[in-house]
Amino acid sequence: MCGIAGAVSRDPSFDVGPIVTRLTAVLAHRGPDGEGFHFARGRSVGLGNRRLSIVDLPGGAQPMASEDERVWVTYNGEIYNHQELRRELIGLGHRFRTNADTEVLVHGFEAWGSELFGRLNGIFAFALLDQRSEPGDLWLVRDPAGVKPLYLGLAGDSWWFASELAAARSCGLVESDLRLEAIDEYLVYRFIPSPGTPYRRAWKVPPGHYCRLPVVGLPKGQPAFEPFAARFVPATIPRTAGEWIEALRGGIRAAVRRQLMADVPVGSLLSGGVDSTIVTGLMRDGLPQPPQAFAVGFGGDSESGELRMARQAAADLGVPLREVQVSDADYVQAWLEQVAALGEPIANTGILLVGLLCRDVRKTHKVVLTGQGADEPLGGYPRHAAERLFSFARLARPLLRLLPERVAESDRLARMRRVVGESDRARRFAEIIAVFSPREAAALTGHGIDAEQLASPAQRWLPPSDDGDSLNALLRVDARLSLADDLLIVADHMSMAASVELRVPFLDLQLLALIERMPSRYKVSVLGERKWLYRRAARHLLPPSLRASLLGWRARTGRKLGFTTPVDQWFARWMAQDADAFLTGRDAVLPQLTRGGGVAGFLADVRRRGLFRPRQVMALFVLESWLRARG
């Protein structure tokens, strides 16, 4: 795991060295174990790397070259099947100088070209400079699940790339000119979907895509992003529920086993929920010694719900647990600072949890496994049950119109009304995921962006053909959209701020290939039970003492359990006392970027009608905070 950076100029006499060295230095937190550079074409092309050494500690320095030094790579991530690929490449005549997974990239590209990308099972973002034919190409690649982010942009006559947008911004490479349409996109999704960023001349590579930049003839505007498909296919496709249960168990075991690959100790982030408990238990079974687990809790109460669950899971699994306690006031202050520091606005109140844990993890470990990423492909959220029950809900449309909005928590009834009114899949999925509906966002900003355009991020990720399984289509969209461009970006930035690599076995590409072929009737039952068959498969992966609490009816159908952060309590007070002044007062930035009175009108309507809109107001708060911080 590393921080990567680089630049290429249209002018062959221009020295990109200062750009690359500055960018790389700003990413030092992502790789405290080493620094490296490679320059080409008279220093008009440069690659930089900050290394967090995990595999082949003495031999994996980067950037790394092929035998003839005509292919170079700077790489962030892990390739879990690198040993199989290595054996195949040796059979083709390639000679390896290290045991690092990085070297598979240069030899694999020599052998297979861009077909290499779909052969990789891992989490990765890398830049590959191919100079086997003049003048050469720079390839920027992001893994299919989107676990590792990769940004690029245009500054004058030079293109740059980096692991973090904030790094490029701090180096003066990102112009302050905002894309106004990005505000609408953010209000709908609470983040800005790939390939967009807040800025006109900066982009992020979408999951499972690459960008090819010719060293000569660089584009002058938005670059082209080309998709590639992971080539993993299950050996056999299960047919019955029993066969799927066995396949899921075997797939999860294999994924955790693959992701224990490291030459340093591997720990676990343990919340006590079903996913992290399964991962920790399988780690215990696959390691010579039980893994060190880490958990977080808030306030002075050592018996808080989060720590109590983690403590019980650790005891029943027989693994050591290290606890991190954070005061409510400290968490809120740190969260406010982190919201403003991210390179792009993301309205996620749990943004700091991983960071707090990883600060403690780093004292003894560089790598941890987590249960993140199970809910999106397996159907773990209430919104997934809503799609399963869509046909029934459409029959209830007359009743939904009559019900007062306050009978449902937050804005759920209003959202349900919009969802059941949409027969088009892309627009319906956008409404299911949305914070502000596309129409609400457009009305608030006055930018004239139509709802169809704001639903296009969901359209991008729809399967190429409609097989009639709309829930599986939604799960695919959710995993590539809200998981990749929200939760995974946050997890990457927060863990790497502490120089810790976060691994996600549930997004192992071989396991994901199996899960995404499982009929959705096994993911959400006709009764709305979420992660239904998975929980049955999980029964034999959990200690008996935990099965009732983690697999029972409430877990399958109730509110999604997760950390309740101190931000939630603080925000309720802030909404009542300070929201109007902060969002519409003299110092507010957002009203200057939206139509006159749009924000004030929204807040007034919420107050007048007594609506409960914390998600929407939180999104406005985060955006305003981020806009103020950028100056």
N, C-alpha and C positions, 0 to 999 in steps of 0.2 A: 504494500500500500504506500502511496506516495502523493506528492504534489507535482503536477506537471505544468509546464509553460513553454511558450515558444513564440516565434514571429517569423514572417517572411515578407520581404519588401518587393514591390514592383521594380524598384530601382536597383540593379545589380551592384551598384557602387555604394549603396547605403549600408551602413553597419548597424545591424539590429542588436548587437551585443548589449548596449545599455538597456534596451527594452527587456531583453530576455533575463539579464542578471537581476534587474529590479523586480520583475515579476516573480522570479524564482525565490528571491530573498523574502518577499512578502509571504510566500507559502511555506516558510521554514517550519511552522507548527505542524504541517502535514508530514514532514519528513526530517526529523532531527538527527538522523543517523548518517547522513551523507548528502553531498551536493555534487552535481555533475552537469557538463555542458557539451554540446557539439555544434560547430558552426560549419557552414558549407557555402559554396558559390560566393567566395570573397566576403563571407560574413553577412550576406544578405538573407540568409536562412539560419535560424538558430533553434535548438532544442534545449530545454532546461529540466532538471529533475531534483526534487528533494526526496530522499529515500527514507522510508520507515522499513527497516530490514526485518523480514519475517521468514523468508525462505532463502536458503543458501546465503547465510549472513556474510561470509567473506567474499563470495564470488558474484553477487548480483548487482554490482554497481551499474548505474545508468547515467546517461543514455547508453544503449547497448547496440552493437553493430553485428552484421552478418560477417562471414569469414572474409569476404573481399571488401568489406566496409562500404558497400554501395546501398545497403538498406540499414537504416537506423531507427530506433524506437525509444520514446520516453513513455512510461506506462504507469498507470495507477490501478491497482486491483490484484486479483488472484485468479489464476486459471486452474480449476480443480482437476481437470483431465489432462494436465500438461504431460504427465508421464506416458499416457497412451499415445498422445500426439508425438511426443519425443521418439518413442519406439518406431512409430510409422515413418517419421522423417529420417531416422537413422537408416531404416531399410531403404530409403530413397537415395542414400548416399551423403546426407548432411552430417557434419561433424560438430559436436557440441563442446564448448569450452567450460561451461558452468553447469550447475545443477538448478539454476533459477528458472522459474516458469517464464520469465521475461524472454529468454532466448528462443522459446518456441515461436514467439511472434515473428521474429525476423526470418527464421528458417521456414516457418509455415507460410509466410507471405511470399518468399522466394518460390516455394513449391506450388502454392495454390492461388496466389493473388488474393483478390477480395473474397474468394470462396472460403478462405481461412476463417472469416469472422463468424460464420454460422457454425463452424466446427468447435468453437470455444465454449466450454461450460464454465462460467465464472462470473465475477463482478469486475467490470473493467471500463476504463476510458483511456485511450492511448492515441498518440500521434506518431505516425510512421512516415519517415522520409525515404522515398524510393528514388534512387538516382541511377538505376540500372540502364536507363535510357535518358538522354539529355532532352530537356533541361530538368526533368524530374517532377514528382508530385508529392504533396503533403496530404496524407490521409488522416482524418480525425474520426474516431470510432467510439460509440457508446454502447454498452451491453444491452441485450434485449429487454431485461427487466428494468433498466434505468437506475440501477443501484448507485452507480458512480456518475456524477455530473461532469459535463464538459462544456465550457463556454468558448465562444470565439467572437471576434469583432474586427472592425475596420477603423484604423486610426491613421488619418492622412493617407499615405501610399502604402502602408503596411497593414497586414493582417496579423492579429495576435490570437493565441488561445491560452486557456488557463483552467485549472480545476475549480476556481471560485471567481465569480463576477466581481465581488468586492475587492479582490486583489488587483484586477485590471483597473477598476475605478480609482483605487488609491494610488496607482501609478500614473494617473492622468491619461489613460488610454481610452476611456469611455466618455464621449461627449454628453453633456447634461441634458441634451434635447430629448424630451420624453415622447414616447408614442402615446397619444391620447387614447387610442383604442385599447391599449394595455390596461387602462383604468377600468374600462367596461369588462374586459376579460377577467381581471382580478375580482371585481365585484361579484361576478357570476360564480367563479370557482374557488375564491379565497386565495388563489395563487395565479401566476401567469403561465398558461400552458406552453409547452414546447411547440415550435422553436422560438417563441417570443421571449423577450425580456422587457423591462420597462423602457429600454432605450432603442432608438431607431437604428443604430449601427452596431448592435450587439445581439447575439442569439445564443441559444443553448441547443446542442445536438439532441434530437428526440431519441428516446429509447429505441434500440434496435436499428439505428441509422448510422450512416457514415457521410462525411463530407469530403470530397476530393478537390483540393486546391492545387491547380497547376502552378508550378513555380514561376513560369512565364505565362502571361495572360490571365492574371488573377481577376476575379470578378470585381465589379465596382459597386455592387449592391448586394442584396440578400443572396447568400450562396444556396446551392441546391443540396438538399438532404435526401439521400437515397436509402430505402429500407433494405435490410437483409433479414433472412429468416434463420432462426436456430434450426439445426438439422436433426434434432433429437426426436426420435419416434419410439414409443414403447415397443418392446419385442412382441407382445401380444396385447390386445385390447380386451379387458375383462367384459363379461356379458351380464353377469348377475350381481346382485348386491353383495353377496358373500365374496365373490371374486374381486370386486372393487375394494372391499375392506382389506383383504390380504394384500392387494397391490398397493394400497395407500400405506399400510404398515411397512411393507418392504421398501417402498420408495422413500419414505421419511427416514427410515434407518440408514439407507444408502446415502442420502443427501447429507445427513449429519456426519456420517463416517468420512465422506469426501472432504467436508469442510473442517475437519480436524487437522488438515494438512498444515504443518508449521514446524519450524525449528526453534520455536519459543513456546512457553506455556500458553495455553488457551483457556480462558475463563468463560463465564456465562452471566448474562443479565437476566435475573430471575424476578418476575413480578408475582409469581404464584398463580398466574392464569394458566389455562390449559396448554397453550402453545409453548410458552417459555419453560413450563414444567416438563413437557415431553422432550424438548431439546436438551435440557439439562440432564434428564434421566438417561437419554441415549448417549450423551457425552460421557457420563459416568461409566456406562457399559463399554465404551470404546477406548477409554484411556487407562493407562496403568494405575493412575491415582485419581480419586474423585476431583472434578474440576472446582476451582474456586468460584463461588457464585457471589453476585453483587445485587443489592436491592436499595431502594430509596424510600424514605418516608418524610412526612412534613410535621412541623410543630414539635412540641416537647413531649407528645404522647408516644411512647415507644410501642404502644399497642394499637397504633393507627392501622386502618384496614389494609393498606398496602403492605406494610411491614409484617403484619400478622399473617397474611396469606403467604408471603415469601418465606417467612420463618417456618411456617408449618410445612410448606413444600420442601424446603431444604432439609428439615429434620426427617421427613418421611423418605426422602431420596438418599439421605446419608451423605450430603455434601456440605462443606463448610460455607458459611454465609458471612459476608462482610456488609454491614449496614451503613448507609449514609443518611444522616438526619439533617434536615434543612429547616430553618425557621421560616415562617410565613413571610415575614417582612423581607428577609434576604432573597427569598425566591422571587417575590414580586419585583423587587428592584433589579435583580439580575435579568429577569424576563424583559422588563422594559428596555434595558440596555441592549439586549440581544435582538429584539424586534427591530431596533433602529440600525443595528450593525450589519444585518444580512444584506447581501447584494441586491435582493429583490424582496418585495413585501410578501409575506406568507402569514396568514392569520391562524396560527396554530398555538393554542395555549400550553400545549405540552412540549413546546419547542426546546425547553431547557433541561428536561428530565434526563435525556441521554447524556447531555453535556455534564451535568452534575455527577452522574454515576461514573462517567469516563475519567473525570478528574481524579477520582479515587482509584479507579481501575489502573491508571497509568503508573501508580506507585509500584506495582508489581507485575503488570501484564501489558502486552501490546495488542492482544487479540481477544475479542469476546464474540460468542455466538448469541443470537437473540431470537425470540419467537416472532419478530416483526414479519409482516408480509403474508400471513396465513389467511387473514380475513377477506382480502379482495378476491383471490382466485377461488376460495372455498365457500364464499357466501356467508360472511360473518356479521354483516351490518343490517340494521332494520330496513335500510333502503333496498337491500337485496330481497328481503321478504316482500316488500311492496311490489316489486316487479313480478315475483312469483304469483302474487294474488291480484295482478293487474286486471285480468278478465273479470274477476268477481267484483273488484272495486268499480269498474266501469258501470256495472249494473246498479251500483249504489249512488251514481252521480246525482240524482234528484235529492236524495237524503243529504249528501255532502253539502249541497248548496243551501240547505235549510239550517244546518247546524251552526250555532254561534262559534266563532273562532276560538273562544277561550276554553272550549271543552277539550282541546288537545294541547299538549305541552309545546312551548315555543311556537314556531310557525308551521307545525306539521300539518294541520288541517288545510291551511292555504296552499301548502306545497302539494298535498294529496289532490286537491281540486285541480291544480294545474296539470299534474301528472296524468290523471285519468282522462283529461281532455285532449291529450296528445296521442295520436295513433302513429305518427312518424317516429321511428326508433331513435334517431339521433336527437331530435328535439325533446323527446320524452326522457332520454338518458341525461341530457343536459339539465332538465328540470329536476330529476331525481338527485343529481349531485349538487345542484346550485345552492348558493347562499341567497343572493338576489336572483330572481328569475331573469332571463335575458331581457324581457320586456321592462322589468323594473329597473334593471341597470341602465338600459338605454334611456328610459324616462328620467332617471336621476341625473345622468351626466349631460344629456342633450347633445351627444356627439353624433347622432344620426346613424348609429350602427344598428343594422336590423338584427332581429332575433336569429335569423338563419345563419348569419355570419358568426354570432356568438355561440351557436351550437356546433360550429364546424370542428372544434377540437374533439368533440365526441364522435363526429362523423369520421374523422381521420382514423380512429382506432376500431371502427366496426369491422367485423370479419368481411372478407371480399365477397362472400356469398351468404345468403340468408338460409340457414338450415332449419329455421322454425323454432330454434331454442333461444328465445329472446333474453332469458336470464343469463345464459352463458355469454351472450353477446355483451350484456351489461357488465359482467364480471371482467371480461377482457378489456373493455373500455376503462373501467375503474382502476384496474391494475396498471395500465399504461398511462393513465391521466392523473388521477388524484394521488395514487400511491407513488408513482415515479416523480412527479413534479412538485409534490408537497412533502409527504412524510419521509421519503427516501432522501430528498435533498436536505431536509432538516437534520435527519439522522447522520448523514455523511458530514455535514458541516460541524455539527456539535461534537461528534466523536473525534473527528480529525483535529478539531481545535485543541484537544487534549492529547493528540498523537496516538490515538487508539483506532484500530481497524475493527469495524463492525461487520459481522457476517450474518447472512440471512438464509438459513437452510431451506425455508419454505419457498424461496425464490430460486433455488437450485434449478437450472434449466432442464435437466433431465426429469426432475420431479414435476416441474411446471408443465412439461409436455404431456405427462400423464394426467395431471389434474385438469388441464384445459380440455381434455378429451372425455372427461367424465360427464355423463348427462346431468343437467342441472337439477333434475328431480331427486338426485342423490345429494345435492348440496343444500337446497332449501326444500323442505317437505311441503306437501299440500296444506299442512296446518301452520306453515310459517316457521317451522323449526330450522334455525340457521346452523350451517356447518353440520348437517344432520348425520350423514354417513361417516364423515370424518370423526365425529364424536364417538360413534360406535367403534370405529377402528382404534380410536385413542384409548378405549377402555383397558386394553391389555398392555398399553404403554405407560400407564399411570399406576402409582401405588394404590391398593384398594381403599385406603383411608381417604383419598382425595377424590374418588370417582363420583360420589354423590354430589359434592359441591360444584365440581367442574363440568359434570356431564348431565346434570338434572334438567328438569323442565324449565326452570327459571333461566338457566344458562343458555338453553336452546331458543327461548322465545322472548325473554325479558330484555331490558335495556342493556346495551353493550357495556360491559364492565371495563373500566379503565381508571387511570389515575385521576382523582379529583384534585386539581392543583389549587394552591392559595389564590391564584389569579381569578378563579371563578367567584370567590367571595369578595375580593377587592373590586372586581369589575361591576358587581351588582351595586355596590355603593357608588362607584364612579358614574355609572349610568344615571343614577338618581340625582347626583349632585353636580357633576362637572361636564357631562357629555355635550350639552348645548354650547357652552363657552369654548370648549376645546375644539369642537368640530366646525363651529360657525363664527367664532369670535374674530377679533381684529388680527390675531396672529395666525389664523387658520390658512393653510395652503390649498386644501382640496376645493373649497368654493371657487378659487381662482381658476381651477382647471375643469370645472363643470358648469352647467348652465346656471344662471342666476337663481338662487333660492332652492336648488335641487336638494341639497343636503338638509337645509333648514326645513324645507317642506316635508321631507321624509320624517324627520324627528317630530315635527309638530303633529303629523298624522298619527304617529305611534302614540304620542301622549293623548291626543284628542280621543282616539278610538280605544285607548286602553289596551293596545296590542303588546304582546310579549315578543320582542325581536332582539334577543341578545346576540344571536349569530351575526345578524346584519350590522348591528351597532359595533360589535367587536371588529368586524371587517373594516368598517370606517375608521375606527380608532387606530388599528394597525397601519392602515394606509396613510392616515394623517401623520402618525408618529414617524413612519419611514420617510415621508416627503419632507418633514421638518429636518430630519437628521441629515439628509443628503445635501441640504443647503441650497 
